[in-house]
Amino acid sequence: MDINEFIVQVALPEHRVFAEEIVTEMAESAKARGTGIAKRSPEYISNKMQEGKSVIAFNKDGSWAGFCYIETWSHGQFVANSGLVVSPKYRKAGLAKAIKNEIFGLSRKLYPKAKIFGLTTGLAVMKINSDLGYEPVTYSELTQDEEFWKGCQSCVNFEILKMKERKNCMCTAMLYDPAEKKHEVAKQFAEELQKKPKLYERFMRIKQRLVVKPKPKTGLKALLFLFTFLFNK
């Protein structure tokens, strides 16, 4: 299967007929990963399509293939590209990257001064984000909007997040700041992720141990230092 078999575009109001299928697949994908996701209704997804704040993908035969939407926090100072989902039958064709590229471009167009961020446990998403210029950051650099953090309540790791007072958890925080000039460094980081996936896995195992059973004075900054150390060995 080739990426040229798909159409990736800004979703239109008429695409709301796919909203039910999209939210169902979001829930199923989160369940399969063993993680939570902020639950959204078909009406919420339809509104994103109506507002021009989402991206949808189709196979050339007309079947739905993937989706992602934009959320804003802290009065538009922060943007999250949320709910990225690809239909199981169309995975491993590069579609997630194509959708992320499209939603990132739409976010930059609609909110050129906003910081774009995300939380992820997946190497593939980290690689895509790094290619776009995101960098790993501490949780304190993300939006502190309470509504955003409420979305974590459905995650299996929510109790860890609460215990850590929102300073750390199993996800890695990543941020694109249009005011910073570090995007070439982020792209180099992406190349290292591609070259050394085993080191990323090692990092995540160590992080899990430290987050669940932290040593004195161990925080996310120390974990980010460890990540940098591993990838520059």
N, C-alpha and C positions, 0 to 999 in steps of 0.2 A: 504494500500500500504506500502511495506517494502523497506528499503534501499538496501536489498539484491537483489532486482529486477533490480538494476542498475549497470552499468559498468562506472566507473570514471577513466579517463586516460589522459595522455598527448596527445593533439591533433596531428594528423598526416597530412601530405600534402593532402592526399586523402579525408580528412574530409572537405575540402573547399567547397564541394557541399552543405554544410549546412550553408554557410556564409550568404546568403540572408535571410534565415529563422531566423538566430540569430540576425542580425541587426534590422529586423522588430520587433521581440519580445522585444529587448532592448528599442526601441522607444515606443512601446505600454505600456510596464511596467512603464517607466518613466512618461508617460502621465497619467496612472492610479494613480500613487503616487502623482501627482501634482508637480513633481520636474523635473529638467533638467538633462541631461546627455551629456557628450562629444560625439557628433555624430560621428560615425565611418562608413565607407563604407564597403561593402562586400570585396573589394580588401584589405583593411586594416586588416580585420579579417583573410582573407586568408593568408596574409603575416605572421601574428602571428603564424598560424598553420605551415606554411613552416619553420619558424625559431625555432619551438619547444618551443614557449613561451606562450602557452595557454593550458587550460584543458577543455575537453569536456566530457559530460555524455550522455549515451544512456540507454534507457530501454532495457531489454533483447530481446524484439521483434524487436530491430533495430531502433526504432524511436528516434529522437533527444530529449534530456531531459534537458540539461543545459550547461553553458559555462562560462568561465572567462579567462582573459588574463593578461599578465605582461607588464607594461610600466616602463621605466627607466627615471630618471630625474637627473639634476645636475651632468652630466657625470658619471652616475652609482652609485652615492652616495645614492640616494633614489630610492626605488621601490614601485610601486603601483599595487595592484591586482585589476584590473578594469573590468567594464562591467559584473559583476556577474548577471546572468540571469538564471531563471528556467522556463521551459515550464509550463503554467498555469495548465495543466492537471496532472502534476507531483509534485505539491507543497504540503507542509506539510508531506513530507516523509523523511525529514532530508537530502535532496539532496544538499541544499545550504551549509550546514555545511561540507558535504563530499567534495564538490568542493573546498570550501575555504581551507580545510585541504590539499588537493592535490596541489593547486596553491601556497599555502604558502610553502610547502615542496620543490616545484620546484624552487621558488624564492630563498630560502635559499641555494639550490644546485648551482644555476647559479650565484647568487650574495651573497656569504656568509658574506661579510662585509657591505652590504648595509642596510640602515634603511628602513623598510617596513611601509608604512603609508596608511591611508584612511580617508575619510570624510563621515559621515553618520548621518542620522536623525532617523534611525531605531533601536529599542531595540534589535531585533533579531540579526542584524549584529554586534551591540556592544557586545552582549553576545558571539558570535562566535569569534570575534576579541580578546576579553578578555581571552577566553579559550586558545588562541594561544600565549598569552603573550603581546598583545598590551596594551598600557595605554592611557588614555585621556591626551592630551597635548594642549598647546597654538598653534595658527596658526604660530607663529614665529619659531616654531621648525620643521615645514614642509619645503619641498623644496621651494625655492623662484624662481624657474625656470618659466619664463614668459609663456612658452608654456603650462605648467600644468594649470596655472590659467586661461588661455584662454578657457580651457574646461568648465569653470563655466559659460561662457557667455550664454549658452542655458538654464540655470537654472532660475526658476521663482524668485529666491531670489538674482539674480546677482546684482541688484541695491543696495540691503542692503550690500552686500560684498564690492561694490565700495565705498559706503558711509562710511563704517567702515575701509576703506583703507587696506583691507585684514587682519585685525587684529581679526575679529570676523564675524560670520554669524550664520545661523540656524543650520548648520551641526556641529557635534562634531568631532573634530580632534583626531585621534588615531594613535599611533606610536609603532612599535616594533624596539627596538634598540639592536642589538646583542652584543654591547659593555657594555650594562648595565646588572646588576644582579637583576632585579626587577620583573622577570617573575612570581615568585611565588605570589608576591603581586597582579599582574594582574589577576592571576587565582582566588585569593580570591575575587577580585573585580567582576569577572564573577559570582561567587557563589552568591554574594550580589544582582547582577542584576536579577538572577533567583528567589531569595527569595522576592525581593521588586520591582516588576515591576510598581506598583502604584506610588512609590516614583520617579522612572525614569520619569513617565508621568508628575508628579508634577514639576520636574526639568525642563522638556522641556517647560511647560507652562510658568514658571517663566523666563526661558531664552528668550523665544519669546518676552515677555513683555519688558525685559531689552534691548534686541537687537534692537527692533523696536523703543522703547522710553527709551533710556538709562538714568540712573541717573548720576550725576557728578561722574567722576573717576571710573565708573563701566567698567570693562574690562573682558576678557576671564579668566584671573587668578582668579578674584572674582567669576566667574561662576563655575570654577572648584572647588574652595573652597566650594561653595554652594553644588555642587554635592557630594563632599566628606562628608560634614556635614550631608546631607540627608541620605546617605547610611550607616552612622555609628551611626545613632540615635538608 
